[in-house]
Amino acid sequence: MARVIHVFRQPDRFVAGTVGEPGDRTFYLQATEDVRTVSVTIEKQQVQVLAERLASLLEEIVARFGAEVPETVPDDLVDVDPLEVPVEEEFRVGTMGLGWDAETSAVVIELLAMTEGEVDETVVLDDTEEGPDAVRVFLSPAAARAFAERADRVVRAGRKPCPLCGEPLDPEGHICPRQNGYRRSTDVADES
């Protein structure tokens, strides 16, 4: 079957979001343009890395290309709305690619479907007919900054970390390796 590449050249919205309770959340990236919405499942760590790499890329395009990138997210680009429902997974993200399209002054994010084997790097940000399905999103530098800020907020909205070991605290308590295996309740963690 031929490869499907969902291209969003002027998305109305591109956001990271979750479904579920902290500790049992499923992470999604969702792109919307006109009446079309595509959602892909992604790991929490991938969202975090994507936000960090986007911030680095934005710094680099200012330095190398002199592009105008706002230091903070403009108020009209702050998005705190939930994901569009129903959230229907197109695919699970395996490989991600980032780039700068100097011709259109746009950040390009490509999300490739997870595959069983190694992904040939030449298919990232390319229109070849062979390779995994993909979602390709073009964002203005300001929209990329807004995406990265929201993605970071979504990642941090999970469970609080244990003040001793840094592992996530569960509502039922936490067996902390720094407490020699004794169960540490969340009430004790909140008092310290």
JODAZI-V186494 format. One record per pair of residues at least 4 apart in sequence whose C-alpha atoms are under 7 Angstrom apart, sorted by the first residue. I is the first residue (numbers start at 1). J is the second residue. If there is no record, write none. Layout:
I & J
I & J
This chain:
2 & 129
2 & 130
3 & 129
3 & 130
3 & 131
3 & 132
3 & 133
4 & 133
4 & 134
5 & 133
5 & 134
5 & 135
6 & 134
6 & 135
6 & 136
7 & 135
7 & 136
7 & 137
8 & 33
8 & 136
8 & 137
8 & 138
9 & 137
9 & 138
10 & 33
10 & 138
11 & 31
11 & 32
11 & 33
12 & 32
12 & 33
12 & 34
13 & 31
13 & 32
13 & 33
14 & 30
14 & 31
14 & 32
14 & 147
15 & 29
15 & 30
15 & 31
15 & 147
16 & 28
16 & 29
16 & 30
16 & 150
16 & 151
17 & 27
17 & 28
17 & 29
17 & 82
17 & 83
17 & 154
18 & 25
18 & 26
18 & 27
18 & 28
19 & 25
19 & 26
19 & 27
20 & 24
20 & 25
20 & 26
21 & 25
22 & 158
22 & 159
23 & 158
23 & 159
27 & 41
27 & 42
27 & 43
27 & 44
28 & 39
28 & 40
28 & 41
28 & 42
29 & 39
29 & 40
29 & 41
29 & 42
30 & 37
30 & 38
30 & 39
30 & 40
31 & 37
31 & 38
31 & 39
32 & 36
32 & 37
32 & 38
33 & 37
38 & 90
39 & 87
39 & 88
39 & 89
39 & 90
40 & 89
40 & 90
40 & 91
40 & 92
40 & 93
41 & 89
41 & 91
41 & 92
41 & 93
42 & 46
42 & 47
42 & 92
42 & 93
43 & 47
44 & 48
44 & 155
45 & 49
46 & 50
47 & 51
47 & 151
48 & 52
48 & 151
48 & 152
48 & 155
49 & 53
50 & 54
51 & 55
51 & 148
51 & 151
51 & 152
52 & 56
53 & 57
54 & 58
54 & 148
55 & 59
55 & 148
56 & 60
57 & 61
58 & 62
58 & 69
58 & 141
59 & 63
60 & 64
61 & 65
61 & 66
61 & 67
62 & 66
62 & 67
62 & 68
62 & 69
69 & 141
69 & 142
70 & 142
73 & 77
73 & 78
73 & 142
73 & 145
73 & 146
74 & 78
77 & 143
77 & 146
78 & 146
91 & 113
92 & 113
92 & 114
93 & 111
93 & 112
93 & 113
93 & 114
94 & 112
94 & 113
94 & 114
94 & 115
95 & 111
95 & 112
95 & 113
95 & 114
96 & 110
96 & 111
96 & 112
97 & 109
97 & 110
97 & 111
97 & 124
97 & 125
98 & 108
98 & 109
98 & 110
99 & 107
99 & 108
99 & 109
100 & 106
100 & 107
100 & 108
101 & 105
101 & 106
101 & 107
101 & 108
102 & 106
105 & 140
106 & 138
106 & 139
106 & 140
106 & 141
107 & 138
107 & 139
107 & 140
107 & 141
107 & 144
108 & 136
108 & 137
108 & 138
108 & 139
109 & 136
109 & 137
109 & 138
110 & 125
110 & 134
110 & 135
110 & 136
110 & 137
111 & 134
111 & 135
111 & 136
112 & 132
112 & 133
112 & 134
112 & 135
113 & 132
113 & 133
113 & 134
115 & 132
122 & 126
123 & 128
123 & 131
139 & 143
139 & 144
140 & 144
141 & 145
142 & 146
143 & 147
144 & 148
145 & 149
146 & 150
147 & 151
148 & 152
149 & 153
150 & 154
151 & 155
152 & 156
153 & 157
159 & 168
159 & 169
160 & 168
160 & 169
161 & 166
161 & 167
161 & 168
161 & 169
162 & 166
162 & 167
162 & 168
162 & 169
162 & 189
163 & 189
164 & 178
165 & 176
165 & 178
169 & 173
169 & 174
169 & 186
170 & 174
171 & 186
172 & 185
173 & 183
173 & 184
173 & 185
173 & 186
174 & 183
174 & 184
174 & 185
175 & 181
175 & 182
175 & 183
175 & 184
176 & 180
176 & 181
176 & 182
176 & 183
176 & 184
177 & 181
184 & 188
185 & 189
186 & 190
187 & 191
188 & 192
